[in-house]
């Protein structure tokens, strides 16, 4: 049985006491664009970001990508492949 919980990290992006200082709300994310493809993030009906979102700390600079870190073929995965050379 998997220990993965789909909503376990939702508090990281919602305005509440558990959100980290760098966390943004879904509404704030929709004003930004993916650092890989340049397309904007889109809010979903569940109050999150459609298609997922991964935040990468690049030596103190936050980079935002479409997708989740456990998925393959999304913007985050493609960016990592390019960084790894």
Residue pairs with C-beta under 8 A, 6 or more apart in sequence:
10 48
11 18
11 19
12 18
12 19
12 20
12 23
13 19
13 23
13 24
13 25
13 26
13 29
13 48
13 49
13 53
14 25
14 26
14 47
15 25
22 55
22 62
24 32
26 43
26 44
26 47
26 48
26 49
27 43
29 41
29 43
29 49
29 53
29 64
30 40
30 41
30 42
30 43
30 49
31 40
32 40
32 41
32 64
33 39
33 40
33 41
34 40
34 41
34 64
34 65
34 66
34 75
35 63
35 64
35 65
35 75
35 79
36 65
36 66
36 75
36 76
36 78
36 79
37 66
37 75
39 66
41 49
41 50
41 53
41 64
41 66
42 49
42 50
42 51
43 49
43 50
44 50
51 66
51 67
51 74
52 66
52 67
52 68
52 71
52 74
53 64
53 65
53 66
53 67
53 68
54 64
54 65
54 66
54 67
54 68
54 69
54 76
55 62
55 63
55 64
55 65
56 62
56 63
56 64
56 65
56 76
56 79
57 63
63 79
65 74
65 75
65 76
65 79
66 74
66 75
66 76
67 74
67 75
67 76
67 77
68 74
68 76
69 76
71 77
